[in-house]
Amino acid sequence: MADHLLTELKDRVLYLTMNRPDKLNAMSAEMMGGLVDHLRRAATNREIGAVVLTGAGRGFCSGGDIRGMRERNEGAGAGASSAPQTVEDLVAGLRRGEDASLMLHEMAKVTIAAVNGPAAGAGLSLAMACDIRIASDAARFGTAFAKVGFSGDYGGTWSLTRLVGSAKARELYFLADMIGADEALRIGLANRVVPAASFRDEVHAIASRIANGPSVAYSYMKANLNAAINHEFNELLDREAWGQIMTGLTEDHREAVKAFLEKRPPTFKGR
């Protein structure tokens, strides 16, 4: 059986590719377990400067595997030999997978969703957990949960509310309509849209620029930007002051100042 998650490290960029193209990369236990494991390792790997999450084939991720849901539901009353899982077991299992969203949002490295095609349901939630969303002009976005009688998971309601505002998030969840890349850009769901023909090259140009940038400064920036969502202004001033002084002590800062005065690009080393 093919691996449900592919990995590649290129120019300090870790590519994590969801790999079930025949199912628009619908989630599987193997895929999500691998994603969580690789994100945890990437968080402390100094050879990785940025993480890109994308999908194989023509889709990003369609969310949960609907066929698998039907098989599970139809088998629930068929007298299976193994004891049924408790609600607590099911919740715990879902939460283990949801750690992928948590890692994408909280890890100290910049995370990028390269949305090459449809992103729906929990697949959209994963994309929204990333710091930046770059969309192909072939991409489409939708919450999808209402279409299958689910309420939503993987942090999507939290992320979408903060990205597009409460009113628009409610519309997108309740109606579950798919929207195109240009509309996603207009409402702030996507950061930029690029042509499908040059999509991978443009994603790599942005990702490698970040991956080879001042990683210590980025880690403080990301922590501050995350804190800005829920913290008061005075608390952010304290955090920013601390981070500014700490990054000012780095070799990267000294190199950047020297390079600026010498009118050349800096060479960052992540220390």
ABEGO torsion letter per residue (X at the ends): XBBABBBBBBGGBBBBBBBBAAAGGBBBAAAAAAAAAAAAAAAABAABABBBBBBBEABABAEBBAAAAAAAAAAAAAGBABBBBBAAAAAAAAAAAAAAAAAAAABABBBBBBBABBBBEAAAAAAAABABBBBBAABBBBAGAAAAGBAEBGGAAAAAAAAAEAAAAAAAAAAGBBBBAAAAAAAGABABBBBAAAAAAAAAAAAAAAAABBAAAAAAAAAAAAAAAABBAAAAAAAAAAAAAAAAABAAAAAAAAAAAAGBBBBBAGX
